[in-house]
Amino acid sequence: MSKDPDYKSYVMSHLKNLSYLDYRRVQGQERAAAMEQHQDEMLELREKEEAAAAEKTAAAEKAQHEAEMAEANLDGVETLLDDMTTADTDWTKLQAIPGLLEPWNDVRDKWQVITDEFKLVILDAHKGKKQEQAQFQAALQGEKDMIDVEASHSLGHFSGDD
């Protein structure tokens, strides 16, 4: 690669924190010239990195959403209508009927509204149940702690340490 005449500018443009190259200190003007020479590549690389980061964020949000839906026993609710039509072997034949899709899209829109309302109600109820469970666990732990103190105190009386 060192025989390639553009390798120095390529390396300088891609490694922003590079201080030395080929046993020589990298000068600011050399770096600026390298950045200018490879600005299209750098812009394309930056766009790819941003797109990859956006995809990663979207995938993480989707996974979190799916986990929340599964925890509330709502997995499959969002795709139920599509799953039903996909599983229907006659659906592709029915789609060929003129004018069928327009009313179907109305059904799909109404289904989406109802499903969204249903999810909100169930997720809210699930949140309430989680809070209730946390309160129960805290109360239970408090009772256990109190019983431990009483047991310790009783053992102290029994052994005469009091």
Secondary structure as the mmCIF struct_conf table of DSSP 4:
data_model
#
loop_
_struct_conf.conf_type_id
_struct_conf.id
_struct_conf.beg_label_comp_id
_struct_conf.beg_label_asym_id
_struct_conf.beg_label_seq_id
_struct_conf.end_label_comp_id
_struct_conf.end_label_asym_id
_struct_conf.end_label_seq_id
TURN_TY1_P TURN_TY1_P1 SER A 2 LYS A 3
BEND BEND1 ASP A 4 ASP A 4
TURN_TY1_P TURN_TY1_P2 PRO A 5 ASP A 6
HELX_RH_AL_P HELX_RH_AL_P1 TYR A 7 HIS A 14
TURN_TY1_P TURN_TY1_P3 LYS A 16 ASN A 17
STRN STRN1 TYR A 20 LEU A 21
TURN_TY1_P TURN_TY1_P4 ASP A 22 TYR A 23
STRN STRN2 ARG A 24 ARG A 25
HELX_LH_PP_P HELX_LH_PP_P1 VAL A 26 GLN A 27
HELX_RH_AL_P HELX_RH_AL_P2 GLY A 28 GLN A 37
TURN_TY1_P TURN_TY1_P5 HIS A 38 HIS A 38
HELX_RH_AL_P HELX_RH_AL_P3 GLN A 39 GLU A 71
TURN_TY1_P TURN_TY1_P6 ALA A 72 ASN A 73
TURN_TY1_P TURN_TY1_P7 ASP A 75 GLY A 76
BEND BEND2 VAL A 77 VAL A 77
TURN_TY1_P TURN_TY1_P8 GLU A 78 THR A 79
HELX_RH_AL_P HELX_RH_AL_P4 LEU A 80 ALA A 87
TURN_TY1_P TURN_TY1_P9 THR A 89 ASP A 90
HELX_RH_AL_P HELX_RH_AL_P5 TRP A 91 GLN A 95
TURN_TY1_P TURN_TY1_P10 ALA A 96 ALA A 96
BEND BEND3 ILE A 97 ILE A 97
TURN_TY1_P TURN_TY1_P11 PRO A 98 GLY A 99
BEND BEND4 LEU A 100 LEU A 100
HELX_RH_AL_P HELX_RH_AL_P6 LEU A 101 SER A 159
TURN_TY1_P TURN_TY1_P12 GLY A 160 GLY A 160
#
